[in-house]
Amino acid sequence: MTQITTSRRSFLKTGAVASGGLMLGVHLPGTMGEAAAAGTLYTPNAWVHIADDNTITVLSARSEMGQGVYTSMPMLIAEELNVDIKQIKVAAAPPAAVYVNALLGAQITGGSTSVRDGWEKLRVAGAQVREMLLTAAAARWNVDKDTLKANKGVVTGPGGRKATYGDLAEAASRMPVPEKPPIKDPKDFKIVGTRVKRVDTPAKVNGTAEFGIDVKLPGMVYATIVQCPVIGGKVKSFDAAKAKAVNGVLDVVQVNDGVAVVASNWWQAKKASELLSIQWDEGAGATLSDEGVISATRQAAATGKVLEITKPQGDVNAAFQSAAKVMQAEYVTPMQSHAPLEPMNFTAHVQGDKVLLIGPTQFQQGAQGAVAAALGAKPEDITLQTTFLGGGFGRRLELDFIVQAAQISKAVNKPVKLLWTREEDITHDFYRPAGVMQVKAGLDASGKPTAIHYKVASQSVTQRAFGLPKDTLDPFMAEAAVAGYNIANTKHDLVIHDTGVRVGYWRAVSHNMNAFANESFMDEMAKAAGKDPYQYRMDLLAGKPRFANVLKLAATKAGWGKPLANGHALGIALMEGYDTYMAQVAEVSLDASGEVKVHRVTVAADVGHMVNPDTVEAQIQSSVIFGMGAGLKHQITMNNGRVQQTNYNSFAPVRMYEAPKIDIVLVKSTEKPGGIGEPATAVVVPAIANAVAALTGKRVRRLPITANAIKQA
């Protein structure tokens, strides 16, 4: 991006004149961005824009994909600016170094990091602007700054003096930027921690919200794409004669991943794409099958290079030798598709050296860089505008569809909206890797675990996506591998095995694999010991108050130990993930066909200091439903490299009539904020698995938990 070397204040003033308002750029200590001391800026704005009409716009550096960041991020700034959240408008931030997510090292929305990353720096940003406004007012009125107050968009002073933030914005931009402005003690919060209605809801209800699928540009044409049935395959040759003969078709373009049809409207492009005759070089992926992937992963667990997740504690081998009972089990999680409601799409307009990109992405800088590399352009010549995302779950961290849109636009010299079909979307995903988890435990005479050896084998998304060196521990494969229980002798290992499948980050990432294995095995140990699963866990949590608290709260709220309806059973699970402590209890039964019916899920969550409890609850509800799909229904299967699931009929989401009652207990906490967009997805699966085992006496160790899986267990 363009590096503008000028004085910070003069640049902001010039930018304000050009934009009809005033951008207050603020230096945020610790962020990878502005070099204020050198007067170097990467963007004419950072977080807050105050216009002359007193409109306050906050730029969100995180993409809004349903998780509520367009409300929670502005709440942090509004708290320090002392303005009602209703006074704030929200816009998506452009790609810029100042917007880098410090927890992930790039401008990325993911990893349940939005609030954790923004908790302090956005409050500092709001406080800096507030202090600059107060300083400007003090200078205008020649009074002591300490006699002034900033509240509800107005600065007030002695003698009834008043000035709106908009009146003061231009002068404020010329004031020194305070490095360490005073920020509120959390006990003084008036906005943060309260239930605030989502600011993006009205636009989504009345249809004015712009998702990628809604984008329109003057002269825009539409494209769809046909990709090799085997991911990674390439075009050998194609005949487009019949497709080009369809009314409205403008061109047929070969890109890296397949063949695109461009037409006056999308339906014309779609119908014409069905007439393409393409010869494919299917490549090495044509030999893949889901059973082969799992078998190869299991073999890797036995023979592959072992990486230590943590340093071993105690002497595991000696503990096994002296144990009264040794038990072991293997758990398997299949590949999963993200399958968001809005299929992959992006709009691109390539005009000579300049490129405009508009659409849904979780990775702004990555999109800018990938398109620059593909087109031979300079990143600073690529403008990217982020729309709302119709679901992401990690899929929109990938850049394939964005690059395709840019390549097609360059080929036809027009603005192009590329929209994949649902079938292309599900069969050409970056799938959650399959996992094989092997757990071995030694129990003493009372049934208490004295030793645990945990091993997880899977594929590394980080190696594929970011070039993690081979034989290097991938922390995104080790999440929740180490459970929070007090066990004297432990060993936790990881084996990375590349199966040849195109893999990607998926909501809750490896928590899904590891929590399923650890918490299922915890119930198996409790059964072997003849102990209640809740009490068995509680006995292993001495000195772990946050773990113990959520476990107790969930069990109590769910009525653990109390009589249930005939044919019902409870299962419990516990996990820490993203600095959030969570326990869940699932109540299940089997329907007439033997399929699992989830009646109720009780969740106790200690997410630390909450910004918006309403959003926290919504995220938990969303995650529970999402996790239920993976636990009970979903898997990606392959035959000859071809994904067998193609649409929601064969990769069915959890329907409204299948949704359980979800009871949520939120712990009031002053701890630093944890992430909440993902952990419940992982915890609900072992809770259901444990409930099914309690109900049927059969342990399903390979997902999904279907009627057939229960019969075969």
Steps between C-alpha positions, in 0.01 A plus 500: 500500500610856438739643752422869548781693661377828632411643835223302664286802578534671163419181319188440708388857444548466123314169501215659691453776246492245219247280674263769625561400860789438730683179568663484837787260457622359828825328578441174680794381706606150414326475163685422182425817316561867533845628572385820663845612606615498138181666378426203276143389434364200319141619495326836536287368783520243773182442698288811545353744248313801632323698231398865514138397560616314813461160337742257659618209289706217643702286264484131586819314426316170537258363244136469602384146427221472752714499814417858600828689462321798344345544844764381746793686341321838494383443857861505617563832327163648597574422864804727499349763269201520732247472220196278461559210266200631301706806409758287324507373146724209407702443185742228397865596527717477187814288489762678709772408744335692783211251484715193549364254753789481744396153616518358147763719335284616209175681427298187565161433653514160665620304798246663732743790527299811412414614853819359649710698252290816521430503874771748589607661175149609399437646844830684468392621155176640636676659795758666275232663287310611811813660645580673171147645488530624857839655427359677195209639700729616780714686248197658331350623826832565675399294802650217698434168328410344833192724518353341186288195441441301183166323492243396237691667220531836674782663695375727779693753703474787749234762442279270297744471212418218259647361180418182316768250418448596137564867578830407666618222271716707267677675785532176690692342215774759551545406863774265620390138509527379858694177519343385826165670548306416813257217436209407722516255782259220403292577809413832335382350172159618383489326161744210509341208679143604423261330260505702180289417197699427186555814294494302174163335563278773346692495172485123485127504567411773251728366229741793478794303638748419224637149486740396227216340311322840489780707345418689181730719291421695182557278198551193718476152349465164672709186511480147626776243500541130431791340684650153473293238685826410674639793697840594364423369151572720200341567164655301215268638234146624460239570235290808570307519172164396643542720806587805290186447294274559803323834494672756721835323521785745452808283537643174631825541694749245625651587837739310725229293666261432215282655233276802561199606295425873490153624409258789535338331798597215727232254391615528139855429614384204710297337219781553251756347740305173483578484128877520536696198385815482712780246507669488838839398627377377837844470656602310810181583683303253288617217728361654819221352709381597846575152634845518347559837664404366844698179452811695395459734797472203735814349351679832544403500866688171536806574288521876441732751660375586847500863615453584866200726563627567851788370704407168666418514868607227738581149376215377280647158423567421863149612594353267237702208637380559854138579409220280630334532159621622161244600237526654156273616220515657157270778379450614143362826362423522127558778253246783509387768257440858611186521283406862583158618385649754258708309241844626404483821300692818433476800268808629320568783258843507342577823317855504376727510806214573740283233658179535698393202712169487686370208697501277807842413641652419838852589382529846343875521463516145368241580234689810397831315483369192320332702228810717460712188451253341259467810281854631530364815665620706794311448827459876539312508168238259630201647682301255710158558653363244743128426499301306755582130494217250468687261725872435511604237756855520359414440133533868415855505629575333166568708192431272204166649398630856536793433267264333252275808490798727431637274225161484329455879518841555348422257218169663402598857591178556693383502861408141581308340782607138539249280682560132560217250503425324827634180343834662415511646848461171687708287262788750478542600861812512715379226732547460870763224521415152619650415838603183679541539876642220714476518879647266759450527876615330814255483792577427864298263717237769563462571129681833512721569196871495583629535144380618158668463162317698234593494131329685216576442133361727233588736218645846559296784354775741601756314289269520198385860551802675647799278426566374852828308472476123496545324835400819681227493763179655370326659801171501310507118511566483872211709633324327793733199466610564857189487716476697823496209744756425771678183390850439629662332199420628152633489147342680204620436146420620151561337162456709186402306190421651161224289347486696177164656583460878473438599862400820675421648839147414617304647788679405826781340294668214692297551815242291314726197474668522835203590719298213348777253581597632842149544635369174357794318658442678829152344508646161408741526792216599732302196390801271553537647848130461574474874566253771403646690197433840657653415837790317334593819318448719804737285704775577248458879508651598835661841460320562170219735611385620159474144369324377813261794509362457146478124545293544817282771348420294190424186700281686748306688232447178302372314807782249501409199715127576498242271335455535123222409262502136389747439223700813575860532621751773577861540389752754622818653356753766602762701312709814502544661160588854387535602870136399557402231751190305406298200611198355322237244586298340220169322553424246228270220397469278192210537258311211343767455233781496755632848417611729782259771610656779705236649728701744704852635521609681814806721470701667775763738366765710666606726216673753721390861472215512248449791263145409396335211687226490236757421232668244725172313536431517126845365423454211740163415346647515152799286595287234668289460185810500278671240718191281501524479122854368519421268789184342364481550124794630307801343338676542170555175317706449185507242225772518235579849622142616452312646794168320532307776679379768260226708664298536817302187415813289552672733746193595699515781754322467833142607433285715727290205613820317600635785711501434876413734779824676591542622858797729560664606824754780461757551774556860606874546488769764512754278321628606158249426222499158342378405155146373454447451126626142500542303827139387535527328160760265643351435844151401388624198303651302791207604720266334249731200456511447875122529526454241224738263678313550827170431324597202285805355670679529165798724444522663156862596445473607138284793393229560397280330760231353277254218566722268299811606695323424828395156376856419396664630819 
